[in-house]
Amino acid sequence: MKKRKATVELYYWPGIQGRGEFVRLLLEEAGAAYVDVARESQNGLAAMMRFLEGEVPGALPFAPPFVKLGSAIVSQTANILAFLAPRFGLVPDDAALRVEAHQIQLTVADFIDEIHDTHHPIAGSLYYEDQKAAAKRRARDFVQQRLPKYLGWLEKVMGRNRKSGGHWLVGSDRTYVDLSAFQVVEGLRYAFPNAMTRLEPTIPLLAALHDRVAKRLRIAAYLQSQRRQPFNQMGIFRHYPELDARARRARRVGR
């Protein structure tokens, strides 16, 4: 696949993967020409802030990530992916399958919010250390209840599509939601390694999907490049050992 001539401008906070990573994975898999503006351009962060302050004509993003392609300014991660995917062949032509892909991505967005709230359950404006006790309680419930519920649902989606002969979440070929599922599993392995070690035997199809995405030529090259920023304690996926205790076994999916 040749790179598209139009250059996508991606605007997101530098130094973290965050929600911008879901967009980067789509662009990397597509072989798209893109600029990660705040990271790669001189005064890129200032340029991003001009959009957020309404100084640039067009749609007004509430927060990053957002992209600019031609005259279009598109924000909200799931909306960005739904906008870009048809242009790069990363969603089926069938309207029903496109809606299904968008539905899955919106559920992933809900999941991401819950993952973030394990370390910031009270307020994003507070340091983790200021809400550690609440974070421990929130993470305990997340690991025991919410984590298996979300992963179990993705496993069921995989199983349902597999019965129709598919090896991906939607349709017969990879889509942007497969890339998002990869990022979720990868991030959870970093943030909750103990919990994921216990749970992964119950989600073999989802684990295999993760591995299949990781081996795709462009994704594999991206993961080994400097464009892929490492997980850290500033992003959505953060590893705090006290939030990933071994004490209790996570509930099996499907119960």
C-alpha positions as CSV (number, residue, x, y, z in Angstrom):
1,M,0.0,0.0,0.0
2,K,1.4,3.4,-1.0
3,K,1.3,6.3,1.3
4,R,-1.5,8.7,0.7
5,K,-0.6,12.1,-0.6
6,A,-2.6,14.1,1.9
7,T,-0.8,14.6,5.2
8,V,-2.8,14.1,8.4
9,E,-2.0,16.5,11.2
10,L,-2.4,14.8,14.6
11,Y,-2.6,17.0,17.6
12,Y,-2.0,15.4,21.0
13,W,0.0,16.0,24.2
14,P,3.7,15.2,23.8
15,G,5.4,12.7,26.0
16,I,2.5,10.2,26.4
17,Q,0.7,7.6,24.4
18,G,-2.7,8.5,25.8
19,R,-5.7,8.5,23.6
20,G,-3.6,9.8,20.7
21,E,-2.1,6.3,20.4
22,F,-5.3,4.9,19.1
23,V,-5.0,7.3,16.2
24,R,-1.3,6.7,15.7
25,L,-1.9,3.0,15.4
26,L,-4.4,3.5,12.6
27,L,-2.1,5.9,10.7
28,E,0.9,3.6,11.1
29,E,-1.1,0.5,9.9
30,A,-2.3,2.5,6.9
31,G,1.1,3.7,6.0
32,A,-0.4,7.2,6.0
33,A,1.6,10.4,5.8
34,Y,1.1,12.2,9.1
35,V,2.7,14.6,11.4
36,D,2.5,14.3,15.2
37,V,2.5,18.1,15.5
38,A,3.2,18.7,19.1
39,R,6.0,16.2,19.1
40,E,7.6,16.8,15.7
41,S,7.0,20.4,14.8
42,Q,8.8,23.5,16.1
43,N,6.2,25.4,18.2
44,G,3.9,22.4,17.7
45,L,2.4,22.6,21.2
46,A,1.7,26.3,20.7
47,A,0.0,25.5,17.4
48,M,-2.2,22.9,19.2
49,M,-3.2,25.4,21.8
50,R,-4.3,27.9,19.1
51,F,-6.9,25.3,18.0
52,L,-8.1,24.7,21.5
53,E,-8.4,28.5,22.2
54,G,-10.6,28.9,19.1
55,E,-8.0,31.0,17.1
56,V,-8.2,28.7,14.1
57,P,-11.3,28.8,11.8
58,G,-13.4,25.6,11.7
59,A,-14.6,23.1,14.3
60,L,-13.5,23.8,17.9
61,P,-12.1,20.8,19.7
62,F,-12.8,20.4,23.4
63,A,-9.5,18.6,24.0
64,P,-6.8,16.5,22.2
65,P,-6.6,14.3,20.3
66,F,-7.8,15.9,17.2
67,V,-6.8,15.7,13.6
68,K,-6.7,18.2,10.7
69,L,-7.0,16.8,7.2
70,G,-7.5,19.4,4.5
71,S,-10.1,21.8,5.9
72,A,-11.6,19.2,8.3
73,I,-10.9,19.4,12.0
74,V,-12.1,16.3,13.8
75,S,-11.9,15.5,17.5
76,Q,-12.9,12.7,19.9
77,T,-11.0,9.5,19.5
78,A,-13.8,7.3,18.3
79,N,-15.0,10.0,15.9
80,I,-11.5,10.5,14.5
81,L,-11.1,6.8,13.9
82,A,-14.5,6.5,12.2
83,F,-13.5,9.5,10.0
84,L,-10.1,8.3,9.0
85,A,-10.7,4.5,8.6
86,P,-12.7,4.6,5.4
87,R,-10.0,6.7,3.8
88,F,-7.4,4.1,4.5
89,G,-9.3,0.9,4.1
90,L,-9.5,0.1,7.8
91,V,-13.2,-0.5,8.0
92,P,-15.6,-2.5,5.8
93,D,-17.7,-0.8,3.1
94,D,-20.9,-2.4,4.5
95,A,-22.8,0.2,6.5
96,A,-23.9,-2.2,9.2
97,L,-20.4,-3.4,9.9
98,R,-19.2,0.2,10.0
99,V,-21.7,1.0,12.7
100,E,-20.7,-2.2,14.6
101,A,-17.0,-1.1,14.5
102,H,-18.0,2.3,15.8
103,Q,-20.0,0.7,18.6
104,I,-17.1,-1.4,19.6
105,Q,-14.8,1.6,19.6
106,L,-17.2,3.6,21.8
107,T,-17.3,0.7,24.3
108,V,-13.5,0.7,24.3
109,A,-13.7,4.4,25.0
110,D,-15.8,3.6,28.1
111,F,-13.3,1.0,29.1
112,I,-10.4,3.5,28.8
113,D,-12.2,5.9,31.1
114,E,-12.5,3.2,33.7
115,I,-8.9,2.2,33.4
116,H,-7.8,5.9,33.8
117,D,-10.0,6.2,36.9
118,T,-8.3,3.4,38.7
119,H,-5.4,5.8,39.4
120,H,-7.4,9.0,39.4
121,P,-10.8,8.1,41.0
122,I,-11.5,11.4,42.6
123,A,-10.2,14.1,40.2
124,G,-7.8,14.4,37.3
125,S,-6.5,17.6,38.8
126,L,-5.1,15.8,41.9
127,Y,-1.9,13.9,42.1
128,Y,-2.2,10.1,42.4
129,E,-0.6,10.4,45.9
130,D,-3.5,12.6,47.0
131,Q,-6.1,9.9,46.2
132,K,-4.1,6.7,46.7
133,A,-6.6,5.2,49.2
134,A,-9.5,5.8,46.9
135,A,-7.4,4.5,44.0
136,K,-6.8,1.2,45.8
137,R,-10.5,0.7,46.4
138,R,-11.4,1.6,42.9
139,A,-8.7,-0.6,41.4
140,R,-9.8,-3.6,43.5
141,D,-13.3,-3.4,42.1
142,F,-11.9,-2.8,38.6
143,V,-9.7,-5.9,38.7
144,Q,-12.4,-8.1,40.2
145,Q,-15.5,-6.8,38.3
146,R,-14.9,-4.4,35.4
147,L,-11.7,-5.8,33.9
148,P,-13.1,-9.3,33.3
149,K,-16.5,-7.8,32.2
150,Y,-15.0,-5.7,29.4
151,L,-12.4,-8.2,28.3
152,G,-15.0,-11.0,28.4
153,W,-17.2,-8.9,26.1
154,L,-14.4,-8.4,23.6
155,E,-13.8,-12.2,23.7
156,K,-17.4,-12.8,23.0
157,V,-17.3,-10.4,20.0
158,M,-14.3,-12.3,18.7
159,G,-16.0,-15.6,19.2
160,R,-19.2,-14.5,17.4
161,N,-17.3,-13.2,14.4
162,R,-15.2,-16.4,14.4
163,K,-18.3,-18.5,13.9
164,S,-18.9,-16.5,10.7
165,G,-15.4,-17.3,9.5
166,G,-13.7,-14.1,10.6
167,H,-10.5,-13.8,12.6
168,W,-11.0,-10.2,13.6
169,L,-13.5,-8.3,15.7
170,V,-15.6,-7.1,12.7
171,G,-15.9,-8.6,9.2
172,S,-13.3,-10.6,7.3
173,D,-10.3,-8.3,7.5
174,R,-8.5,-6.2,10.2
175,T,-10.1,-2.9,11.1
176,Y,-9.2,0.0,13.4
177,V,-11.0,-1.6,16.3
178,D,-8.5,-4.5,16.1
179,L,-5.7,-2.0,16.5
180,S,-7.5,-0.5,19.5
181,A,-8.0,-3.9,21.1
182,F,-4.3,-4.5,20.7
183,Q,-3.5,-1.2,22.5
184,V,-5.9,-2.0,25.3
185,V,-4.4,-5.5,26.0
186,E,-0.8,-4.1,25.7
187,G,-1.6,-1.3,28.1
188,L,-3.3,-3.5,30.6
189,R,-0.3,-5.9,30.5
190,Y,1.8,-2.9,31.6
191,A,-0.6,-1.5,34.2
192,F,-2.0,-4.7,35.7
193,P,0.5,-7.5,34.9
194,N,-0.7,-9.7,37.8
195,A,-4.4,-9.4,36.9
196,M,-3.7,-10.0,33.3
197,T,-1.7,-13.1,34.0
198,R,-4.7,-14.5,35.8
199,L,-7.2,-13.4,33.2
200,E,-5.6,-14.1,29.9
201,P,-6.2,-17.8,29.9
202,T,-9.9,-16.9,29.8
203,I,-9.6,-14.7,26.8
204,P,-7.5,-16.8,24.3
205,L,-9.1,-15.3,21.2
206,L,-8.5,-11.7,22.3
207,A,-4.9,-12.6,23.3
208,A,-4.3,-14.1,19.9
209,L,-5.7,-11.0,18.2
210,H,-3.2,-8.9,20.1
211,D,-0.4,-11.1,18.9
212,R,-1.6,-11.1,15.4
213,V,-1.8,-7.3,15.3
214,A,1.7,-7.0,16.9
215,K,3.1,-9.1,14.0
216,R,1.7,-7.0,11.2
217,L,4.7,-5.5,9.3
218,R,3.9,-1.9,9.8
219,I,2.8,-2.2,13.4
220,A,5.9,-4.3,14.2
221,A,8.1,-1.7,12.7
222,Y,6.3,1.1,14.5
223,L,6.6,-0.7,17.9
224,Q,10.4,-0.9,17.4
225,S,10.7,2.7,16.3
226,Q,11.2,5.9,18.3
227,R,7.8,7.0,17.2
228,R,6.3,4.6,19.7
229,Q,6.6,6.3,23.0
230,P,6.9,4.0,26.0
231,F,4.2,3.6,28.7
232,N,4.9,5.9,31.6
233,Q,3.3,7.3,34.8
234,M,1.7,10.2,33.0
235,G,-0.5,8.3,30.6
236,I,-3.8,6.4,30.8
237,F,-2.0,3.1,31.5
238,R,0.1,3.4,34.7
239,H,1.6,0.7,36.7
240,Y,1.3,1.1,40.5
241,P,2.1,-2.2,42.2
242,E,-0.3,-1.5,45.0
243,L,-3.2,-1.4,42.5
244,D,-2.3,-4.7,41.0
245,A,-2.1,-6.9,44.2
246,R,-2.0,-10.7,43.9
247,A,-4.2,-11.2,46.9
248,R,-7.5,-12.1,45.2
249,R,-8.2,-14.0,42.1
250,A,-10.1,-12.1,39.4
251,R,-13.5,-13.3,38.6
252,R,-13.6,-15.5,35.5
253,V,-15.2,-13.9,32.4
254,G,-18.8,-14.9,31.6
255,R,-19.9,-15.6,35.2
